[in-house]
């Protein structure tokens, strides 16, 4: 037995359709339509229907935070949204926002190209029938820029040496090393090394020659 008051409409006799609003989501309803003529009521037409469940979007999670971006993921009712609009903006509102649009079957996206050590606000909107839902909201901070320190040489020989360095906890994709004689008399030697390495042996140099060494860490295409 229903605990809600019935909704009644009185319509013109010329009316053949009407919109009924203000109902409860995910609820069953019985509909009776009665014609009235000269004060006489016909037998009602009866139908039964149910309103749809309101689509849900929830649980916005930020993960895999690094110096230049992060991953965001969320939950949503299957098939409820045509797409999602994502806006990422620095909390100080000093930079242009980063915007992405993805299809309705997406539940995550990797955000890249951000600035190191910055607070960001994240809004995710569900799009249905051309309209945005209320956004899911989260905040996060990109990590500080990774650094390479304490470049040193050891175990010197007549034609080479051992090169070592340190980094913070941030991973690098790879390192670019250039070794060149100080007088620029010989072509430079260039090496690309795995981001997991912290030492390497440099060989094939000229004896009795002074060398300049540069090492650059690269992560996500940035030096």
C-alpha positions as CSV (number, residue, x, y, z in Angstrom):
1,X,0.0,0.0,0.0
2,X,1.4,3.4,-1.0
3,X,2.5,5.8,1.7
4,X,2.6,8.8,-0.8
5,X,-0.2,11.0,-1.7
6,X,-1.5,10.4,-5.2
7,X,-0.8,13.0,-7.9
8,X,-3.9,14.2,-9.7
9,X,-4.3,16.2,-12.9
10,X,-7.4,17.6,-14.4
11,X,-7.0,18.1,-18.2
12,X,-9.0,19.4,-21.1
13,X,-11.1,17.0,-23.0
14,X,-9.0,17.7,-26.1
15,X,-5.8,16.6,-24.4
16,X,-4.3,13.2,-25.4
17,X,-0.9,13.4,-23.7
18,X,0.5,14.9,-20.5
19,X,3.9,15.0,-18.7
20,X,4.0,13.8,-15.1
21,X,6.9,15.0,-13.0
22,X,7.9,15.1,-9.3
23,X,8.0,11.3,-8.9
24,X,10.4,9.2,-6.9
25,X,13.3,7.5,-8.8
26,X,13.3,3.8,-9.1
27,X,9.6,3.5,-8.0
28,X,6.6,1.6,-9.4
29,X,3.5,3.6,-10.2
30,X,-0.1,2.7,-11.2
31,X,-1.8,5.2,-13.6
32,X,-5.6,5.6,-13.9
33,X,-7.1,7.8,-16.6
34,X,-10.9,8.6,-16.3
35,X,-12.9,10.5,-18.8
36,X,-15.6,12.8,-17.6
37,X,-18.6,13.9,-19.6
38,X,-21.7,15.7,-18.3
39,X,-20.6,14.8,-14.8
40,X,-20.4,11.1,-15.6
41,X,-17.1,9.2,-15.1
42,X,-16.1,6.4,-17.4
43,X,-14.4,3.3,-16.3
44,X,-10.7,4.2,-15.9
45,X,-7.9,3.1,-18.2
46,X,-5.1,1.6,-16.1
47,X,-1.4,1.2,-16.7
48,X,1.6,0.3,-14.6
49,X,5.1,1.7,-15.0
50,X,8.3,2.5,-13.1
51,X,10.6,5.4,-13.0
52,X,14.3,4.8,-13.8
53,X,17.0,4.7,-11.2
54,X,18.9,8.0,-11.1
55,X,22.4,7.4,-12.6
56,X,25.2,7.4,-10.1
57,X,28.7,8.7,-10.3
58,X,31.0,8.4,-7.3
59,X,34.4,7.5,-5.8
60,X,36.8,9.8,-7.6
61,X,40.3,8.5,-6.8
62,X,43.7,10.0,-7.6
63,X,46.6,7.6,-7.9
64,X,50.1,7.3,-9.5
65,X,51.0,10.9,-8.7
66,X,54.3,12.0,-10.1
67,X,56.0,15.3,-11.0
68,X,54.0,15.9,-14.1
69,X,50.7,14.3,-13.6
70,X,48.6,11.5,-12.1
71,X,45.8,9.0,-12.8
72,X,42.2,9.6,-11.9
73,X,39.5,6.9,-11.7
74,X,35.8,6.9,-10.8
75,X,32.7,4.7,-10.7
76,X,29.5,5.3,-12.6
77,X,26.3,3.5,-13.6
78,X,26.9,1.5,-16.8
79,X,25.3,3.1,-19.8
80,X,24.0,6.1,-17.9
81,X,26.4,8.7,-19.4
82,X,27.2,9.6,-23.0
83,X,30.7,10.8,-21.9
84,X,32.7,12.5,-19.1
85,X,34.2,16.0,-19.0
86,X,37.3,16.3,-16.9
87,X,38.8,19.7,-15.8
88,X,42.1,19.9,-14.0
89,X,43.1,23.3,-12.7
90,X,45.8,24.7,-10.4
91,X,44.3,25.7,-7.0
92,X,45.8,29.2,-7.3
93,X,44.0,29.8,-10.7
94,X,47.2,31.1,-12.2
95,X,47.4,28.7,-15.1
96,X,45.0,27.7,-17.9
97,X,42.9,24.7,-17.0
98,X,43.6,21.3,-18.6
99,X,40.4,19.8,-20.1
100,X,39.7,16.3,-21.4
101,X,36.6,14.6,-22.9
102,X,36.2,10.8,-22.8
103,X,33.4,8.5,-23.9
104,X,30.9,7.1,-21.5
105,X,32.6,3.7,-21.1
106,X,35.7,5.3,-19.6
107,X,36.3,5.0,-15.8
108,X,39.9,6.4,-15.7
109,X,42.3,8.7,-17.5
110,X,46.0,9.6,-17.1
111,X,46.6,13.3,-16.8
112,X,50.0,14.5,-18.0
113,X,51.8,17.7,-18.9
114,X,51.3,19.4,-15.5
115,X,53.7,21.6,-13.4
116,X,55.9,20.1,-10.7
117,X,55.0,20.8,-7.0
118,X,51.6,22.4,-7.7
119,X,48.2,21.9,-6.0
120,X,45.5,20.9,-8.4
121,X,41.7,20.8,-8.3
122,X,40.0,18.0,-10.2
123,X,36.4,18.0,-11.4
124,X,34.7,15.1,-13.3
125,X,31.3,15.7,-14.9
126,X,29.0,13.0,-16.3
127,X,27.4,14.1,-19.6
128,X,23.9,12.8,-20.4
129,X,21.6,14.2,-23.1
130,X,24.0,17.1,-23.5
131,X,23.9,18.2,-19.9
132,X,26.6,18.0,-17.2
133,X,25.9,16.3,-13.9
134,X,27.1,17.7,-10.6
135,X,30.9,17.1,-10.6
136,X,32.9,14.8,-8.6
137,X,35.8,16.7,-6.9
138,X,39.3,15.9,-5.6
139,X,42.5,17.7,-4.8
140,X,46.1,16.5,-5.2
141,X,49.6,17.9,-5.5
142,X,52.2,17.0,-8.1
143,X,55.5,15.8,-6.8
144,X,58.6,18.0,-6.7
145,X,60.9,17.9,-9.8
146,X,63.3,14.9,-9.6
147,X,66.9,15.8,-9.2
148,X,70.3,14.2,-10.0
149,X,73.1,14.9,-7.5
150,X,76.6,14.0,-6.6
151,X,78.1,13.2,-10.0
152,X,81.5,11.7,-9.3
153,X,84.3,9.8,-11.1
154,X,86.4,7.0,-9.6
155,X,88.7,4.1,-10.6
156,X,90.5,6.3,-13.2
157,X,92.6,4.5,-15.8
158,X,94.5,5.7,-18.9
159,X,91.5,5.3,-21.1
160,X,88.4,5.7,-18.8
161,X,86.8,5.9,-15.4
162,X,83.7,4.9,-13.4
163,X,80.9,7.4,-13.3
164,X,78.4,7.5,-10.4
165,X,75.5,9.7,-9.3
166,X,72.6,9.8,-6.9
167,X,68.9,10.7,-7.3
168,X,65.9,11.2,-5.0
169,X,63.1,8.7,-4.9
170,X,61.6,9.8,-8.1
171,X,62.2,7.4,-11.0
172,X,63.8,8.5,-14.2
173,X,63.0,6.9,-17.6
174,X,66.6,7.1,-18.7
175,X,69.8,9.2,-18.4
176,X,71.7,11.1,-21.1
177,X,75.4,11.2,-20.5
178,X,77.9,13.3,-22.6
179,X,81.7,13.0,-22.2
180,X,83.9,15.5,-24.1
181,X,87.5,16.6,-23.9
182,X,87.8,20.1,-22.4
183,X,89.7,21.4,-25.5
184,X,87.0,20.2,-27.9
185,X,89.6,18.4,-30.0
186,X,87.6,15.1,-30.3
187,X,84.0,14.3,-31.0
188,X,81.9,13.9,-27.8
189,X,80.8,10.5,-26.6
190,X,77.1,10.2,-25.9
191,X,75.4,7.5,-23.9
192,X,71.8,6.7,-23.1
193,X,71.4,4.7,-19.9
194,X,68.6,3.0,-18.1
195,X,66.8,5.0,-15.5
196,X,67.5,2.3,-12.9
197,X,71.3,2.8,-13.2
198,X,73.4,4.9,-10.8
199,X,76.8,3.9,-12.1
200,X,78.4,3.2,-15.5
201,X,81.9,2.6,-16.9
202,X,83.2,5.1,-19.5
203,X,85.9,3.7,-21.7
204,X,87.7,4.5,-25.0
205,X,89.1,7.9,-23.9
206,X,92.4,9.5,-24.7
207,X,95.1,9.2,-22.1
208,X,96.3,12.3,-20.3
209,X,93.3,14.3,-21.4
210,X,90.9,16.4,-19.3
211,X,87.2,15.7,-19.8
212,X,83.9,17.4,-19.1
213,X,81.0,15.3,-18.2
214,X,77.3,16.1,-18.2
215,X,74.4,13.8,-17.0
216,X,70.8,14.6,-17.5
217,X,67.9,12.6,-16.1
218,X,64.8,12.3,-18.4
219,X,61.3,11.4,-17.1
220,X,58.1,11.6,-19.3
221,X,60.2,13.2,-22.0
222,X,61.4,16.1,-19.8
223,X,64.9,16.8,-18.8
